[in-house]
Amino acid sequence: MRSASLLAILLSTTIARADLPSPRFDRLLPMGAAAGSSVEVEISGADIEDAKALHFDHPGLKAEFLKDKKFKITVAADVPAGTYDVRFSNRFGISNSRLFQVSKGLIEVAEKEPNDEMTTAQVIAVNSVVNGTSDGNREDVYRFPLKQGQRVTIECQAQKLDSQLDGTLTLFDAMSKQVASNGDWFGRDPLIDFVASTAGDYYVSLSDLTFRGGLAYRLLVTDQPHVESVFPGAVQVGKPAVVTLFGRNLGPKAKPSKWKINDLALDELAETVTIPADISKEGTFRFTEHPATHAVLPTASTSTVTGMTVRGIPVLATDIPVTLEAEPNDDPKKPQALPLPVVLAGRFDQLRDADWYEIEPKEDGAYAFDVYCERIAGRADPYLVVLDDKDNRVGELDDFGMRTNAFDGHLRDPSGSINLAKNRKYRVLVQDRYRRGGARFMYVLSIRKNVPDFYAVSIHAQNPGPAGATLRKNGAMFLDILIQNKEGFNGPITITAEGLPRGVHSVPTIINGDTKGAFVLWADADAADGDSPIKLFATGKNGDATIKHEVRPYNRIWSEANIGTSRPIRELTLAIREPAPYSLKFATERIEIEAGKKTDVKLQLERIWPEFKGNVNIIPLSLPNSIKMGAITISEGKTDGTVTFDVQANTKPGEYTITVLGQGQVPFSKDVKATTRPNTLVASPSRPITVMVSAAAKK
């Protein structure tokens, strides 16, 4: 009895660590369909109860609810081939997105079990895409006929479509002889490029390297065009430019290339491309295929690229004509001379290739050096070295980028500023860290005088796993804003929102000399339930010139510890739902304080749910490094507390937007009729306060 009583006490005092339900979208199956067709799909995830709506980022994709977790997706015939974000929504809010692929010219096939061996292989035709799932420690085997000399690409798309499958492909001929295999080609997704030496049936087996079952994939077997790379990887905006596509089966107008991969020559095909001028003006990146396969795991590789995809490959937009690398330039005594500024398209042509360039600045000062490789689907890990005319090393650049929580913008590309003197000659070395070379190892080198600028991104931060942006009435939510400054920019940046639904509010949020901040949205009590896309913008100044960019929205894909799994999304969708349990706001919207001093501000707590009477702990949320505050507690039954801001003496004068985070144990149950509701830790940001810091008084 004593043990039972003790157990009852322990259970009654256990504190749940989860927040209020937040829809999490884990899997969509199948993950694609053909344009002009319909397909039945099933979704899975967490807090998925009563999910009866799917939302897409293209109007040509519609979903009809069928029954529990099942929908019918209809794809209009004019929807371009590519990948699209899909989310589900329910009474708890809106989920994170998953990817749905639209195909054209392919037969969509569902996997049929048993297909674990060659004797039970599922028969498919060339130009099919199979929608399947992994079988744990078994293989999925497919059989298809090939003609002699027919070239096919066999590709498993999983990571590309947000699946965690780590696929391996093996190809056998009719005599069970292995003729090809591949593990990682595009990130973790494998690809086989094969030319049949004899006519007959061939078998491809697909397995998961980690032996997990139930992981979704799309297996493509096709002799349609397959683009591997685009050269040059940069195009001047607003002007038609001829680029060369390198790939397989590029059609009758293509010709064999000198480039080979695995002893098979790539085709090359000239294509005219125009990058719209507004892409450069807005500082944005547009894509038809989500750029999610440029590394071992999905990264925010294009978060610092202004440009667009061409045949699914990222291409950099530039405001000056593009210069081409001229081989041979691998002798440090015979470098290729470059004018400044320059945007050069190059390639590591062969093993141990070293590309040398010579520049002669006409002005003293800081010059920005950028090598775009991973960001434009190049496979090299380049580094850059600058030597002066006396062979002194004046600068070396390697990996760069921001990595924080779920956002991973850390790249293998070199980027940074180096001070140069006018009328002196410098040599620039660009080389792959591992001395590799070939068709996939292209890059773009940009050198110019520093022009301060920035990139701004947002990512949802209120849940430890993937989640959408859900705002409760009378409550608040926040998005992490991350700033990646470039070329010496360090001024204040103001974040604003456009397209907010009625009853939803924000204030211009100033991030002053920092790389992160929190953007808070709050809703009135009478805001209408709904789901709608919104846009955030970041505005700063370079001298008298105003810089305004759209804040690029990003999506957390998975929640593995210490692994940045994030990718871009086209739309930031906001959901409005039932009331929040409490809300926080400062008694004043603005304060002024001198650097080196402290100030007290009253923080007001509104208890919206009558049953919530407990403590609310208040902690800092994305405060600037130079402004400090201690944690406080608004005690049970109380409705306010005092926050002390300690502004350090070295704080830069100017405006700062500050938010704090509340954490309270709230009685909650998903069952609205439940008589008992366990405590659930609910976090909520306050409405922001603007802090105007003045310079410290001179002593």
Secondary structure as UniProt FT lines:
FT   HELIX           2..13
FT   STRAND          24..29
FT   STRAND          32..34
FT   TURN            35..36
FT   STRAND          38..46
FT   TURN            49..50
FT   STRAND          53..56
FT   TURN            59..60
FT   STRAND          61..67
FT   TURN            68..69
FT   STRAND          70..75
FT   TURN            77..78
FT   STRAND          82..90
FT   TURN            91..92
FT   STRAND          93..94
FT   STRAND          98..103
FT   STRAND          107..110
FT   HELIX           118..120
FT   STRAND          122..123
FT   STRAND          128..135
FT   TURN            136..137
FT   STRAND          140..146
FT   TURN            148..149
FT   STRAND          151..157
FT   HELIX           159..161
FT   STRAND          167..172
FT   TURN            174..175
FT   STRAND          178..182
FT   TURN            187..188
FT   STRAND          191..195
FT   STRAND          200..208
FT   TURN            209..210
FT   STRAND          213..222
FT   STRAND          226..231
FT   STRAND          234..236
FT   TURN            237..238
FT   STRAND          241..248
FT   TURN            252..253
FT   STRAND          255..261
FT   TURN            262..263
FT   STRAND          264..273
FT   HELIX           277..282
FT   STRAND          285..286
FT   TURN            301..304
FT   STRAND          307..310
FT   TURN            311..312
FT   STRAND          313..318
FT   STRAND          323..324
FT   TURN            332..333
FT   STRAND          336..337
FT   STRAND          342..347
FT   TURN            351..352
FT   STRAND          354..359
FT   STRAND          365..372
FT   HELIX           374..376
FT   STRAND          382..387
FT   TURN            389..390
FT   STRAND          393..397
FT   STRAND          403..404
FT   TURN            405..406
FT   STRAND          407..408
FT   STRAND          415..420
FT   TURN            422..423
FT   STRAND          426..432
FT   TURN            433..434
FT   TURN            439..440
FT   STRAND          442..449
FT   STRAND          453..460
FT   STRAND          469..472
FT   TURN            473..474
FT   STRAND          476..486
FT   TURN            487..488
FT   STRAND          492..498
FT   TURN            502..503
FT   STRAND          504..505
FT   STRAND          509..512
FT   STRAND          516..523
FT   TURN            525..526
FT   STRAND          530..542
FT   TURN            543..544
FT   STRAND          545..550
FT   STRAND          552..556
FT   TURN            561..562
FT   STRAND          566..568
FT   STRAND          572..577
FT   STRAND          582..586
FT   STRAND          590..594
FT   TURN            595..596
FT   STRAND          598..607
FT   TURN            610..611
FT   STRAND          616..621
FT   TURN            625..626
FT   STRAND          627..629
FT   STRAND          632..634
FT   TURN            636..637
FT   STRAND          640..647
FT   TURN            649..650
FT   STRAND          654..667
FT   TURN            672..673
FT   STRAND          679..685
FT   STRAND          689..694
//
